[in-house]
Amino acid sequence: MVIFDEFTAITYSGSIGTKGMVDIVQIDGGDVTIQGTVKTGSISFTTAPSATLSLNNTSIINESITTTGNKIHTLAISNDLTTGASGSGSVGSDSNYLKTVQFNGVDSKITIDSKDFFSSITTKTK
């Protein structure tokens, strides 16, 4: 498990899970930007205030993206993202939607293999 629990914005320049998938990446503070590749079982937003996780490289979330709040957490991608690669899991839930999956890159792509998707998709490209 990797936990980001600083309430100030953090930029992590490395990759997570590329030498062996990490079970959970947990956001328990402010905004987090990860520059490298992320391969994880799940993303868990557990912080009460709104927060954004920005993935700047190709990433895989094998199971689920969960949030403890309704429409307050954002997942921003600047490259390709695959969710639910295991064939199970979900993005958000019927009671706690992920605020949005935001495309920041011109060629961002999401592959949704999750059985349930409770979120919107927005673009922030120019």
C-alpha positions as CSV (number, residue, x, y, z in Angstrom):
1,M,0.0,0.0,0.0
2,V,1.2,3.5,-0.9
3,I,-0.4,6.3,1.1
4,F,-0.2,10.0,0.3
5,D,-1.4,11.9,3.4
6,E,0.0,15.4,3.0
7,F,-2.6,18.1,2.8
8,T,-0.4,20.3,0.6
9,A,-0.1,19.4,-3.1
10,I,2.5,16.7,-3.8
11,T,4.3,15.8,-7.0
12,Y,5.9,12.3,-7.0
13,S,8.4,11.9,-9.9
14,G,8.7,8.1,-9.8
15,S,6.6,5.2,-10.8
16,I,4.5,2.9,-8.5
17,G,4.0,-0.8,-9.0
18,T,6.2,-1.3,-12.1
19,K,8.3,-4.0,-10.4
20,G,5.3,-5.7,-8.8
21,M,1.8,-4.4,-8.6
22,V,0.9,-2.4,-5.5
23,D,-2.4,-3.4,-3.8
24,I,-3.7,0.1,-3.1
25,V,-2.7,3.7,-3.8
26,Q,-4.5,5.8,-1.1
27,I,-5.1,9.5,-1.3
28,D,-5.7,10.7,2.2
29,G,-4.7,14.4,1.9
30,G,-4.5,17.0,-0.8
31,D,-3.8,16.8,-4.5
32,V,-1.3,14.3,-5.8
33,T,0.5,14.2,-9.2
34,I,2.4,11.1,-10.1
35,Q,4.8,11.6,-13.1
36,G,5.6,7.9,-13.7
37,T,3.6,4.8,-14.5
38,V,1.2,3.5,-11.9
39,K,0.2,-0.2,-11.7
40,T,-2.1,-0.9,-8.7
41,G,-5.0,-3.0,-7.6
42,S,-7.0,0.0,-6.6
43,I,-7.1,3.7,-6.0
44,S,-8.8,4.8,-2.7
45,F,-9.7,8.4,-2.0
46,T,-10.2,8.6,1.8
47,T,-9.8,12.3,2.5
48,A,-12.8,14.5,3.4
49,P,-11.9,17.6,1.4
50,S,-11.8,17.5,-2.4
51,A,-8.7,16.1,-3.9
52,T,-7.3,15.3,-7.4
53,L,-5.0,12.5,-8.3
54,S,-3.2,13.3,-11.6
55,L,-1.6,10.4,-13.5
56,N,0.8,11.7,-16.1
57,N,1.9,8.4,-17.6
58,T,0.2,5.2,-18.9
59,S,-1.4,3.5,-15.9
60,I,-3.4,0.4,-14.9
61,I,-5.9,0.2,-12.1
62,N,-6.6,-3.5,-11.9
63,E,-9.7,-3.5,-9.7
64,S,-11.5,-0.4,-8.3
65,I,-11.4,3.3,-7.7
66,T,-13.2,4.1,-4.5
67,T,-14.1,7.4,-2.8
68,T,-15.5,8.1,0.7
69,G,-17.3,11.3,-0.5
70,N,-19.8,11.9,-3.2
71,K,-18.5,13.9,-6.3
72,I,-15.6,15.5,-4.5
73,H,-12.6,13.5,-5.8
74,T,-11.1,13.7,-9.4
75,L,-8.9,11.4,-11.3
76,A,-7.0,13.4,-14.0
77,I,-5.1,11.5,-16.8
78,S,-2.6,12.8,-19.3
79,N,-2.0,9.5,-21.0
80,D,-3.7,6.1,-21.2
81,L,-5.6,4.5,-18.3
82,T,-7.1,1.0,-18.0
83,T,-9.6,0.4,-15.2
84,G,-10.9,-3.0,-14.1
85,A,-8.3,-5.0,-16.0
86,S,-9.1,-7.9,-13.7
87,G,-12.6,-8.0,-15.1
88,S,-14.1,-6.9,-11.8
89,G,-14.3,-3.8,-9.6
90,S,-15.9,-0.5,-10.2
91,V,-15.2,3.2,-10.5
92,G,-17.0,5.0,-7.6
93,S,-20.3,3.5,-6.3
94,D,-24.0,4.3,-6.6
95,S,-23.8,6.3,-3.3
96,N,-20.3,7.8,-3.7
97,Y,-19.6,8.9,-7.3
98,L,-16.1,9.8,-8.4
99,K,-16.5,13.5,-9.4
100,T,-14.9,13.0,-12.8
101,V,-12.2,11.4,-14.8
102,Q,-10.6,14.4,-16.5
103,F,-8.6,14.1,-19.7
104,N,-5.7,16.5,-19.5
105,G,-3.7,15.2,-22.5
106,V,-4.6,15.7,-26.1
107,D,-4.4,11.9,-26.8
108,S,-5.6,10.6,-23.4
109,K,-7.5,7.4,-23.6
110,I,-9.4,5.4,-21.0
111,T,-10.3,1.7,-21.3
112,I,-13.1,0.8,-18.9
113,D,-13.3,-2.9,-18.1
114,S,-14.9,-2.2,-14.7
115,K,-18.3,-3.6,-14.3
116,D,-19.7,-0.4,-12.8
117,F,-18.7,3.2,-13.7
118,F,-20.1,6.0,-11.4
119,S,-18.4,9.1,-12.7
120,S,-18.4,11.6,-15.5
121,I,-15.7,12.1,-18.1
122,T,-14.5,15.6,-18.8
123,T,-11.7,17.1,-21.0
124,K,-9.3,19.9,-20.3
125,T,-7.4,19.9,-23.6
126,K,-6.7,22.9,-25.7
